[in-house]
Amino acid sequence: MADLPQALLLEGIQPGPGRQGWHGGPTPLGALRGMTAAEAGWKPGRRRKSIWVLTLHIAYWKYAVRRLLEGSERGAFPRSPSNWPQPPTSLDDQSWAADVGLLRAEHSRLMQAAAAVDPRLLSRRPPTSRRWSYGELMLGIAMHDAYHTGQIQLVKRLWQER
């Protein structure tokens, strides 16, 4: 069972039922609810990121943090390039649903790995992490989610006003 610091970290990654993130906004998956492939694939400018790219980036970092929490070896994220994966060439609703499913699956795996961390280890580094402790990784991924969810919310508003 999680102790209070770990429970707070888990709540930061995934707020409890009926709750939003501490910032008052949605989680990444909540921000994507009801979105079409056309909206997700739209870029507000030539050198700007689409919601689709942000979604894949968020999924990748959930994958990367999970690997560190589990102490597992580097694997192969199913999209490339891994840090900023590109959406498929065909921006259709089926492909969009698959990539939202990838984010959902990586989020679920991350939550399982974070909940399995021994609370006594929160201030220690996993064997596969050179810099960050278990607790810092959990806090960091929650902050990463909040940051990019804010970007998604902004791009959604720009889409509506285009």
C-alpha positions as CSV (number, residue, x, y, z in Angstrom):
1,M,0.0,0.0,0.0
2,A,1.3,3.5,-0.9
3,D,2.3,5.9,1.9
4,L,1.3,9.5,1.8
5,P,4.2,10.9,-0.4
6,Q,3.7,8.1,-2.9
7,A,-0.1,8.5,-2.9
8,L,0.3,12.2,-3.6
9,L,2.7,11.4,-6.5
10,L,0.2,8.9,-7.9
11,E,-2.6,11.5,-7.6
12,G,-0.4,13.9,-9.5
13,I,0.0,11.4,-12.4
14,Q,-3.7,10.3,-12.3
15,P,-6.2,12.3,-10.3
16,G,-8.9,10.3,-8.6
17,P,-12.3,9.7,-10.1
18,G,-14.2,12.9,-10.6
19,R,-11.2,15.1,-9.9
20,Q,-9.1,17.2,-12.3
21,G,-5.4,17.8,-12.1
22,W,-4.2,20.1,-9.3
23,H,-4.0,22.9,-11.9
24,G,-7.7,22.7,-12.4
25,G,-7.4,21.2,-15.9
26,P,-7.8,17.9,-17.5
27,T,-5.3,15.0,-17.8
28,P,-3.8,14.4,-21.3
29,L,-6.4,11.8,-22.0
30,G,-9.2,14.1,-20.8
31,A,-8.0,16.8,-23.1
32,L,-8.3,14.5,-26.1
33,R,-11.8,13.3,-25.4
34,G,-14.1,13.7,-28.4
35,M,-11.3,15.0,-30.7
36,T,-11.2,14.1,-34.3
37,A,-8.2,13.2,-36.4
38,A,-8.5,16.4,-38.4
39,E,-8.4,18.5,-35.2
40,A,-5.5,16.4,-33.8
41,G,-3.5,16.6,-37.0
42,W,-3.9,20.4,-37.5
43,K,-0.8,22.5,-36.8
44,P,-1.3,26.2,-35.8
45,G,1.8,27.2,-37.8
46,R,4.4,25.8,-40.1
47,R,7.0,25.1,-37.4
48,R,4.5,24.3,-34.6
49,K,3.4,20.9,-33.2
50,S,0.1,19.3,-33.7
51,I,-2.0,17.8,-30.9
52,W,-1.3,14.4,-32.5
53,V,2.5,14.9,-32.2
54,L,2.1,16.1,-28.6
55,T,0.0,13.0,-27.8
56,L,2.7,10.7,-29.1
57,H,5.4,12.7,-27.3
58,I,3.4,12.3,-24.0
59,A,3.0,8.6,-24.6
60,Y,6.7,8.2,-25.3
61,W,7.7,9.9,-22.0
62,K,5.2,7.8,-20.0
63,Y,6.9,4.7,-21.6
64,A,10.4,6.1,-20.8
65,V,9.6,6.9,-17.2
66,R,7.9,3.5,-16.7
67,R,11.0,1.7,-18.0
68,L,13.1,3.6,-15.4
69,L,10.7,2.9,-12.6
70,E,10.7,-0.8,-13.5
71,G,14.4,-1.0,-14.0
72,S,13.8,-2.5,-17.4
73,E,16.2,-2.4,-20.3
74,R,15.6,0.0,-23.2
75,G,13.0,-1.4,-25.5
76,A,11.5,-0.2,-28.7
77,F,8.7,2.4,-28.5
78,P,6.3,1.5,-31.3
79,R,6.6,4.9,-33.0
80,S,9.6,6.9,-34.2
81,P,11.5,8.9,-33.8
82,S,10.8,8.1,-30.2
83,N,10.9,11.4,-28.4
84,W,8.9,13.4,-31.0
85,P,7.1,10.6,-33.1
86,Q,5.5,11.8,-36.3
87,P,1.8,11.0,-36.9
88,P,1.0,8.6,-39.8
89,T,0.8,10.0,-43.3
90,S,-2.9,9.3,-43.4
91,L,-4.6,11.4,-40.6
92,D,-7.7,9.3,-40.3
93,D,-9.9,8.7,-37.3
94,Q,-8.9,5.0,-37.1
95,S,-5.2,5.9,-36.9
96,W,-6.0,8.7,-34.4
97,A,-7.9,6.2,-32.2
98,A,-5.0,3.8,-32.3
99,D,-2.5,6.5,-31.1
100,V,-4.9,7.6,-28.3
101,G,-5.0,3.9,-27.4
102,L,-1.2,3.9,-27.3
103,L,-1.3,6.8,-24.9
104,R,-4.0,5.1,-22.8
105,A,-2.0,1.9,-22.6
106,E,1.3,3.6,-21.7
107,H,-0.5,5.6,-19.0
108,S,-2.0,2.5,-17.5
109,R,1.4,0.7,-17.5
110,L,3.0,3.8,-16.0
111,M,0.5,3.9,-13.2
112,Q,1.0,0.2,-12.4
113,A,4.8,0.7,-12.3
114,A,4.5,3.8,-10.1
115,A,2.2,2.1,-7.7
116,A,4.6,-0.8,-7.4
117,V,7.5,1.3,-6.3
118,D,8.5,0.6,-2.7
119,P,7.8,3.9,-0.9
120,R,11.0,3.6,1.0
121,L,12.9,4.0,-2.3
122,L,11.3,7.3,-3.4
123,S,14.5,9.3,-2.6
124,R,16.8,6.7,-4.3
125,R,17.7,6.4,-8.0
126,P,16.6,3.3,-9.9
127,P,19.5,1.3,-11.1
128,T,18.9,2.4,-14.7
129,S,18.6,6.1,-13.9
130,R,21.8,8.2,-13.8
131,R,20.2,11.3,-12.4
132,W,16.6,11.1,-11.1
133,S,15.2,9.3,-8.0
134,Y,12.0,7.3,-8.2
135,G,10.1,10.2,-6.6
136,E,11.6,12.8,-9.0
137,L,10.6,10.6,-12.0
138,M,7.0,10.4,-10.7
139,L,6.8,14.1,-10.0
140,G,8.5,14.9,-13.3
141,I,6.1,12.9,-15.4
142,A,3.1,14.5,-13.7
143,M,4.6,18.0,-14.5
144,H,5.4,16.9,-18.1
145,D,1.7,15.9,-18.5
146,A,0.4,19.2,-17.1
147,Y,2.7,21.2,-19.3
148,H,1.8,19.4,-22.6
149,T,-1.8,19.2,-21.7
150,G,-1.8,23.0,-21.4
151,Q,-0.3,23.1,-24.9
152,I,-3.1,20.8,-26.2
153,Q,-5.7,23.0,-24.7
154,L,-4.2,26.1,-26.4
155,V,-4.0,24.4,-29.8
156,K,-7.7,23.3,-29.3
157,R,-8.7,26.9,-28.9
158,L,-6.6,28.0,-31.9
159,W,-8.3,25.3,-33.9
160,Q,-11.7,26.7,-33.0
161,E,-10.7,30.2,-33.9
162,R,-8.8,29.4,-37.2
